[in-house]
Amino acid sequence: MTLEVEQAESGTEDSTDTLLERITRQLPHLRRSEQRVAAIVLDNPVGAVHFTMAGLAEAAEVSEPTVMRFCASVGCEGFQDFKIQLAQTLALGLPVTHSSISAEDSSADLAEKIFDHTISSLDRARRTLDADAVEHAITALLGSSDILFVGFGASGIIAQDAQQKFPLFGVPCQAPEDFHQQFIAATMSGPRSVTVAISNTGHTEQTLIVAEAAKKAGATVISLTGRTSPLSELADIALVARTFEDTDVYTPSTSRLAGLVVVDVLATGVALRRTPEHTAAVRRMKSELASMRQGVAVAVEAAEPAGSPEEPVS
């Protein structure tokens, strides 16, 4: 049975959406007069939170009853509830779609907007990540005989990061970058094998092929995607972490960051459920690693030639 996290990408309301997300989604379905109210809010949500009902009606050139209808259309119980939800949304930081980057932005502006966008995107990923699906994924990883991480492009970076973490927990794992090697590994999976298939879109053909091969071989397939998709529907356990992306403005990165955080969540969950003996072994390893690094640093410093005295300035 597939465990999914997110509702289908349709007009149905997702209870995890913020007010600005709901307004954006409902915009095409609003009356024209209500769309004028929505435009004022989306263009300047920080200013809109300070409006009175009369002020918002005047700014949108509509009547106060229209403002009330707009509030109801976007899931608010009146104007005061609208302002409260808007303030709560702003506390998460503005996604890039509501604080657009432009060529005129200074370096400080860029830093502020991209950090705000990243924070709000990660918060959205946190809100859309289903705790039950995470628990099932951790349980599957704990009971696995081996793990195969697969992904391409930015998703491949997440797979490589995961491959660096899970060997510490005594689980043999691999993350081959070559598609054919991934496919071969998937076909050699067994009933206790786990394949973690990563794709933000969930439509990457090679990832789907590998996931199908792993499932056919009897492995448990965990998907990590940014939306409900063919990959999440194929998986036995579907992890969906939605983020804000705007490919027309800059290279997307928040989906990759969210994926890395989800991997950390899974790795931490597995680590906390290991035996005390295994935890002690990991601590010894980290202690030995720190000593080795310190010894290398001392050796390098000792090998450096002594500096010659500076020539006096004539």
C-alpha beads as a LAMMPS data file, in Angstrom:
LAMMPS data file: protein, C-alpha beads

314 atoms
313 bonds

1 atom types
1 bond types

-500.0 500.0 xlo xhi
-500.0 500.0 ylo yhi
-500.0 500.0 zlo zhi

Masses

1 110.0

Atoms # bond

1 1 1 0.000 0.000 0.000
2 1 1 1.397 3.376 -0.997
3 1 1 1.696 5.992 1.740
4 1 1 1.254 9.420 0.202
5 1 1 1.717 12.782 1.787
6 1 1 0.027 15.295 -0.381
7 1 1 -3.281 15.821 -2.074
8 1 1 -3.328 15.721 -5.852
9 1 1 -2.449 18.913 -7.653
10 1 1 -6.029 20.055 -8.088
11 1 1 -8.331 22.763 -6.896
12 1 1 -8.960 21.013 -3.603
13 1 1 -7.722 22.791 -0.528
14 1 1 -4.630 21.588 1.250
15 1 1 -4.860 22.349 4.978
16 1 1 -1.102 22.906 5.091
17 1 1 -1.215 25.784 2.597
18 1 1 -0.593 29.303 3.856
19 1 1 -3.040 32.099 3.091
20 1 1 -0.917 33.459 0.230
21 1 1 -0.734 29.985 -1.281
22 1 1 -4.522 29.624 -1.082
23 1 1 -5.079 33.046 -2.653
24 1 1 -2.708 32.201 -5.508
25 1 1 -4.407 28.855 -6.089
26 1 1 -7.944 30.288 -5.935
27 1 1 -7.174 33.362 -8.057
28 1 1 -8.483 31.969 -11.387
29 1 1 -11.731 30.884 -9.690
30 1 1 -12.532 34.213 -7.966
31 1 1 -15.009 36.764 -9.250
32 1 1 -13.425 39.646 -11.115
33 1 1 -14.098 42.049 -8.231
34 1 1 -12.550 39.589 -5.763
35 1 1 -9.527 39.211 -8.034
36 1 1 -8.906 42.939 -7.600
37 1 1 -8.753 42.421 -3.839
38 1 1 -6.437 39.440 -4.340
39 1 1 -4.143 41.519 -6.559
40 1 1 -3.740 44.151 -3.829
41 1 1 -2.888 41.483 -1.247
42 1 1 -0.466 39.556 -3.470
43 1 1 1.281 42.699 -4.731
44 1 1 1.953 43.975 -1.209
45 1 1 1.081 41.450 1.517
46 1 1 3.130 43.347 4.103
47 1 1 1.072 46.485 3.486
48 1 1 -2.208 44.569 3.250
49 1 1 -1.882 43.235 6.783
50 1 1 -2.267 46.813 8.083
51 1 1 -5.399 47.636 6.055
52 1 1 -8.805 48.128 7.598
53 1 1 -11.647 46.560 5.665
54 1 1 -12.613 49.979 4.344
55 1 1 -8.995 50.686 3.388
56 1 1 -8.626 47.417 1.476
57 1 1 -11.949 48.012 -0.284
58 1 1 -10.838 51.503 -1.293
59 1 1 -7.436 50.295 -2.537
60 1 1 -9.084 47.593 -4.673
61 1 1 -11.903 49.929 -5.749
62 1 1 -14.586 47.511 -4.583
63 1 1 -17.246 47.473 -1.875
64 1 1 -16.730 46.206 1.668
65 1 1 -19.132 43.266 1.072
66 1 1 -16.839 42.237 -1.811
67 1 1 -13.907 42.160 0.614
68 1 1 -15.948 39.932 2.917
69 1 1 -16.809 37.595 0.022
70 1 1 -13.114 37.482 -0.913
71 1 1 -12.192 36.495 2.657
72 1 1 -14.724 33.660 2.579
73 1 1 -13.546 32.516 -0.860
74 1 1 -9.985 32.018 0.409
75 1 1 -11.058 30.118 3.518
76 1 1 -11.187 32.867 6.150
77 1 1 -13.936 33.354 8.734
78 1 1 -14.255 37.086 8.257
79 1 1 -11.863 39.987 7.817
80 1 1 -10.166 39.693 11.213
81 1 1 -9.409 36.021 10.591
82 1 1 -8.004 37.042 7.193
83 1 1 -5.618 39.517 8.856
84 1 1 -4.549 36.972 11.474
85 1 1 -3.808 34.317 8.838
86 1 1 -1.958 36.854 6.690
87 1 1 0.199 37.876 9.661
88 1 1 0.953 34.207 10.394
89 1 1 1.955 33.695 6.764
90 1 1 4.254 36.717 6.802
91 1 1 5.939 35.370 9.933
92 1 1 7.177 32.456 7.790
93 1 1 8.881 34.812 5.338
94 1 1 7.765 35.735 1.834
95 1 1 8.283 33.188 -0.929
96 1 1 10.006 34.510 -4.022
97 1 1 6.695 34.660 -5.880
98 1 1 5.633 37.394 -3.465
99 1 1 8.947 39.251 -3.211
100 1 1 10.261 38.943 -6.744
101 1 1 13.943 39.279 -7.534
102 1 1 14.850 41.911 -10.096
103 1 1 17.997 43.105 -11.856
104 1 1 17.826 46.321 -9.824
105 1 1 18.200 44.496 -6.497
106 1 1 21.313 45.211 -4.471
107 1 1 23.398 42.401 -3.004
108 1 1 21.686 43.004 0.335
109 1 1 18.267 42.756 -1.338
110 1 1 19.236 39.501 -3.048
111 1 1 20.485 37.990 0.198
112 1 1 17.331 38.986 2.076
113 1 1 14.956 37.716 -0.607
114 1 1 16.731 34.427 -1.247
115 1 1 17.105 33.672 2.464
116 1 1 13.427 34.522 3.044
117 1 1 12.432 32.368 0.079
118 1 1 14.530 29.456 1.306
119 1 1 13.160 29.695 4.849
120 1 1 9.552 29.794 3.663
121 1 1 10.187 26.927 1.225
122 1 1 11.722 24.735 3.915
123 1 1 8.812 25.535 6.209
124 1 1 6.401 24.518 3.461
125 1 1 8.320 21.265 2.996
126 1 1 8.092 20.635 6.743
127 1 1 4.343 21.253 6.742
128 1 1 3.694 18.956 3.780
129 1 1 5.891 16.091 4.959
130 1 1 3.674 13.413 6.476
131 1 1 4.927 12.109 9.827
132 1 1 3.424 8.633 9.327
133 1 1 5.182 8.240 5.986
134 1 1 8.468 9.322 7.587
135 1 1 7.991 6.766 10.375
136 1 1 7.300 3.986 7.866
137 1 1 10.385 5.003 5.876
138 1 1 12.603 4.914 8.970
139 1 1 11.238 1.482 9.903
140 1 1 11.910 0.159 6.396
141 1 1 15.455 1.533 6.400
142 1 1 16.125 0.053 9.848
143 1 1 15.089 -3.403 8.697
144 1 1 16.890 -3.291 5.372
145 1 1 19.728 -5.544 4.310
146 1 1 20.999 -2.945 1.833
147 1 1 19.946 0.448 0.464
148 1 1 20.124 1.828 -3.065
149 1 1 19.840 5.610 -3.483
150 1 1 19.020 6.823 -6.997
151 1 1 18.602 10.262 -8.533
152 1 1 19.800 12.398 -11.418
153 1 1 20.915 16.023 -11.603
154 1 1 20.154 17.914 -8.387
155 1 1 18.422 14.790 -7.068
156 1 1 21.655 12.885 -7.641
157 1 1 23.379 15.266 -5.226
158 1 1 20.840 14.273 -2.567
159 1 1 21.468 10.586 -3.305
160 1 1 25.229 11.072 -2.917
161 1 1 24.715 12.878 0.402
162 1 1 22.558 10.014 1.676
163 1 1 25.180 7.487 0.603
164 1 1 27.704 9.300 2.797
165 1 1 25.490 9.070 5.896
166 1 1 23.889 5.640 6.026
167 1 1 27.043 3.461 6.105
168 1 1 27.642 4.927 9.576
169 1 1 24.562 3.037 10.757
170 1 1 25.837 -0.346 9.651
171 1 1 23.656 -0.527 6.540
172 1 1 25.431 -1.355 3.259
173 1 1 24.359 1.211 0.695
174 1 1 25.297 2.583 -2.689
175 1 1 24.420 5.516 -4.918
176 1 1 25.867 4.833 -8.377
177 1 1 25.704 7.820 -10.702
178 1 1 25.503 5.782 -13.909
179 1 1 21.981 4.806 -14.986
180 1 1 22.978 1.309 -16.077
181 1 1 24.718 0.650 -12.752
182 1 1 21.607 1.856 -10.932
183 1 1 19.427 -0.460 -13.014
184 1 1 21.703 -3.452 -12.424
185 1 1 21.732 -2.797 -8.666
186 1 1 17.934 -2.498 -8.666
187 1 1 17.439 -5.808 -10.482
188 1 1 19.677 -7.535 -7.927
189 1 1 17.580 -6.318 -5.001
190 1 1 15.952 -8.737 -2.575
191 1 1 12.965 -8.768 -0.213
192 1 1 14.887 -6.872 2.492
193 1 1 16.410 -4.358 0.085
194 1 1 15.269 -0.730 0.061
195 1 1 15.525 1.615 -2.910
196 1 1 15.185 5.345 -2.232
197 1 1 14.216 7.021 -5.514
198 1 1 14.654 10.800 -5.553
199 1 1 13.128 13.173 -8.106
200 1 1 11.643 16.593 -7.397
201 1 1 9.220 16.354 -10.330
202 1 1 8.607 12.643 -9.902
203 1 1 8.610 12.289 -13.686
204 1 1 12.306 11.538 -14.400
205 1 1 12.178 8.559 -16.761
206 1 1 15.416 6.881 -15.664
207 1 1 14.456 7.120 -11.988
208 1 1 11.063 5.578 -12.737
209 1 1 12.700 2.712 -14.641
210 1 1 15.089 1.959 -11.762
211 1 1 12.291 2.175 -9.173
212 1 1 10.114 -0.199 -11.216
213 1 1 13.011 -2.662 -11.544
214 1 1 13.658 -2.563 -7.791
215 1 1 9.992 -3.114 -6.984
216 1 1 9.787 -6.003 -9.457
217 1 1 12.795 -7.591 -7.716
218 1 1 10.974 -7.428 -4.366
219 1 1 12.573 -4.347 -2.805
220 1 1 10.691 -1.743 -0.804
221 1 1 10.655 1.504 -2.785
222 1 1 10.691 4.840 -0.968
223 1 1 10.150 7.911 -3.135
224 1 1 11.203 11.463 -2.293
225 1 1 9.473 13.998 -4.536
226 1 1 8.170 17.554 -4.529
227 1 1 4.633 16.639 -5.518
228 1 1 2.279 13.737 -6.096
229 1 1 3.566 12.121 -9.277
230 1 1 4.065 8.832 -11.128
231 1 1 7.071 8.093 -8.902
232 1 1 5.186 8.691 -5.647
233 1 1 2.304 6.539 -6.918
234 1 1 4.727 3.736 -7.797
235 1 1 6.464 3.799 -4.410
236 1 1 5.548 1.697 -1.396
237 1 1 6.264 4.694 0.822
238 1 1 5.900 8.170 -0.679
239 1 1 7.584 11.171 0.914
240 1 1 6.387 14.455 -0.609
241 1 1 8.062 17.715 0.428
242 1 1 6.589 20.649 -1.474
243 1 1 8.670 23.805 -1.916
244 1 1 8.410 27.082 -3.801
245 1 1 10.302 27.056 -7.086
246 1 1 10.566 29.762 -9.762
247 1 1 12.666 28.528 -12.658
248 1 1 12.109 31.767 -14.601
249 1 1 13.949 33.828 -11.991
250 1 1 16.940 31.792 -10.855
251 1 1 18.191 28.243 -10.729
252 1 1 15.965 26.265 -8.344
253 1 1 17.713 25.125 -5.198
254 1 1 15.120 24.923 -2.433
255 1 1 13.889 21.506 -3.570
256 1 1 17.452 20.214 -3.261
257 1 1 17.832 21.756 0.195
258 1 1 14.515 20.256 1.297
259 1 1 15.617 16.859 0.011
260 1 1 18.863 17.082 1.962
261 1 1 16.920 17.940 5.130
262 1 1 14.563 14.991 4.613
263 1 1 17.602 12.706 4.271
264 1 1 18.899 14.122 7.569
265 1 1 15.520 13.385 9.187
266 1 1 15.634 9.781 7.974
267 1 1 19.278 9.324 8.971
268 1 1 18.667 10.749 12.438
269 1 1 15.608 8.543 12.882
270 1 1 17.618 5.453 11.982
271 1 1 20.521 6.481 14.222
272 1 1 18.287 7.032 17.260
273 1 1 16.788 3.560 16.910
274 1 1 20.117 1.734 16.720
275 1 1 21.404 -0.283 19.690
276 1 1 23.533 1.413 22.381
277 1 1 26.479 -0.702 21.216
278 1 1 26.196 0.671 17.709
279 1 1 25.899 4.232 19.040
280 1 1 29.072 3.706 21.062
281 1 1 30.858 2.397 17.963
282 1 1 29.881 5.497 15.981
283 1 1 31.150 7.729 18.790
284 1 1 34.473 5.859 18.800
285 1 1 34.714 6.300 15.045
286 1 1 34.124 10.049 15.319
287 1 1 36.696 10.327 18.092
288 1 1 39.279 8.425 16.046
289 1 1 38.469 10.549 13.002
290 1 1 38.999 13.742 14.984
291 1 1 42.337 12.428 16.313
292 1 1 43.431 11.455 12.815
293 1 1 42.608 14.903 11.455
294 1 1 44.480 16.565 14.283
295 1 1 47.492 14.315 13.676
296 1 1 47.492 15.115 9.957
297 1 1 47.342 18.834 10.699
298 1 1 50.310 18.592 13.080
299 1 1 52.304 16.547 10.542
300 1 1 51.627 19.054 7.773
301 1 1 52.644 21.937 10.002
302 1 1 55.881 20.165 10.997
303 1 1 56.726 19.466 7.356
304 1 1 56.437 23.101 6.313
305 1 1 59.875 24.718 5.810
306 1 1 60.807 27.353 8.309
307 1 1 60.355 30.822 6.883
308 1 1 63.530 32.765 6.138
309 1 1 63.983 36.044 8.023
310 1 1 62.705 39.027 6.161
311 1 1 65.266 41.149 4.366
312 1 1 65.661 44.538 5.985
313 1 1 64.080 47.324 4.012
314 1 1 66.794 49.533 2.532

Bonds

1 1 1 2
2 1 2 3
3 1 3 4
4 1 4 5
5 1 5 6
6 1 6 7
7 1 7 8
8 1 8 9
9 1 9 10
10 1 10 11
11 1 11 12
12 1 12 13
13 1 13 14
14 1 14 15
15 1 15 16
16 1 16 17
17 1 17 18
18 1 18 19
19 1 19 20
20 1 20 21
21 1 21 22
22 1 22 23
23 1 23 24
24 1 24 25
25 1 25 26
26 1 26 27
27 1 27 28
28 1 28 29
29 1 29 30
30 1 30 31
31 1 31 32
32 1 32 33
33 1 33 34
34 1 34 35
35 1 35 36
36 1 36 37
37 1 37 38
38 1 38 39
39 1 39 40
40 1 40 41
41 1 41 42
42 1 42 43
43 1 43 44
44 1 44 45
45 1 45 46
46 1 46 47
47 1 47 48
48 1 48 49
49 1 49 50
50 1 50 51
51 1 51 52
52 1 52 53
53 1 53 54
54 1 54 55
55 1 55 56
56 1 56 57
57 1 57 58
58 1 58 59
59 1 59 60
60 1 60 61
61 1 61 62
62 1 62 63
63 1 63 64
64 1 64 65
65 1 65 66
66 1 66 67
67 1 67 68
68 1 68 69
69 1 69 70
70 1 70 71
71 1 71 72
72 1 72 73
73 1 73 74
74 1 74 75
75 1 75 76
76 1 76 77
77 1 77 78
78 1 78 79
79 1 79 80
80 1 80 81
81 1 81 82
82 1 82 83
83 1 83 84
84 1 84 85
85 1 85 86
86 1 86 87
87 1 87 88
88 1 88 89
89 1 89 90
90 1 90 91
91 1 91 92
92 1 92 93
93 1 93 94
94 1 94 95
95 1 95 96
96 1 96 97
97 1 97 98
98 1 98 99
99 1 99 100
100 1 100 101
101 1 101 102
102 1 102 103
103 1 103 104
104 1 104 105
105 1 105 106
106 1 106 107
107 1 107 108
108 1 108 109
109 1 109 110
110 1 110 111
111 1 111 112
112 1 112 113
113 1 113 114
114 1 114 115
115 1 115 116
116 1 116 117
117 1 117 118
118 1 118 119
119 1 119 120
120 1 120 121
121 1 121 122
122 1 122 123
123 1 123 124
124 1 124 125
125 1 125 126
126 1 126 127
127 1 127 128
128 1 128 129
129 1 129 130
130 1 130 131
131 1 131 132
132 1 132 133
133 1 133 134
134 1 134 135
135 1 135 136
136 1 136 137
137 1 137 138
138 1 138 139
139 1 139 140
140 1 140 141
141 1 141 142
142 1 142 143
143 1 143 144
144 1 144 145
145 1 145 146
146 1 146 147
147 1 147 148
148 1 148 149
149 1 149 150
150 1 150 151
151 1 151 152
152 1 152 153
153 1 153 154
154 1 154 155
155 1 155 156
156 1 156 157
157 1 157 158
158 1 158 159
159 1 159 160
160 1 160 161
161 1 161 162
162 1 162 163
163 1 163 164
164 1 164 165
165 1 165 166
166 1 166 167
167 1 167 168
168 1 168 169
169 1 169 170
170 1 170 171
171 1 171 172
172 1 172 173
173 1 173 174
174 1 174 175
175 1 175 176
176 1 176 177
177 1 177 178
178 1 178 179
179 1 179 180
180 1 180 181
181 1 181 182
182 1 182 183
183 1 183 184
184 1 184 185
185 1 185 186
186 1 186 187
187 1 187 188
188 1 188 189
189 1 189 190
190 1 190 191
191 1 191 192
192 1 192 193
193 1 193 194
194 1 194 195
195 1 195 196
196 1 196 197
197 1 197 198
198 1 198 199
199 1 199 200
200 1 200 201
201 1 201 202
202 1 202 203
203 1 203 204
204 1 204 205
205 1 205 206
206 1 206 207
207 1 207 208
208 1 208 209
209 1 209 210
210 1 210 211
211 1 211 212
212 1 212 213
213 1 213 214
214 1 214 215
215 1 215 216
216 1 216 217
217 1 217 218
218 1 218 219
219 1 219 220
220 1 220 221
221 1 221 222
222 1 222 223
223 1 223 224
224 1 224 225
225 1 225 226
226 1 226 227
227 1 227 228
228 1 228 229
229 1 229 230
230 1 230 231
231 1 231 232
232 1 232 233
233 1 233 234
234 1 234 235
235 1 235 236
236 1 236 237
237 1 237 238
238 1 238 239
239 1 239 240
240 1 240 241
241 1 241 242
242 1 242 243
243 1 243 244
244 1 244 245
245 1 245 246
246 1 246 247
247 1 247 248
248 1 248 249
249 1 249 250
250 1 250 251
251 1 251 252
252 1 252 253
253 1 253 254
254 1 254 255
255 1 255 256
256 1 256 257
257 1 257 258
258 1 258 259
259 1 259 260
260 1 260 261
261 1 261 262
262 1 262 263
263 1 263 264
264 1 264 265
265 1 265 266
266 1 266 267
267 1 267 268
268 1 268 269
269 1 269 270
270 1 270 271
271 1 271 272
272 1 272 273
273 1 273 274
274 1 274 275
275 1 275 276
276 1 276 277
277 1 277 278
278 1 278 279
279 1 279 280
280 1 280 281
281 1 281 282
282 1 282 283
283 1 283 284
284 1 284 285
285 1 285 286
286 1 286 287
287 1 287 288
288 1 288 289
289 1 289 290
290 1 290 291
291 1 291 292
292 1 292 293
293 1 293 294
294 1 294 295
295 1 295 296
296 1 296 297
297 1 297 298
298 1 298 299
299 1 299 300
300 1 300 301
301 1 301 302
302 1 302 303
303 1 303 304
304 1 304 305
305 1 305 306
306 1 306 307
307 1 307 308
308 1 308 309
309 1 309 310
310 1 310 311
311 1 311 312
312 1 312 313
313 1 313 314
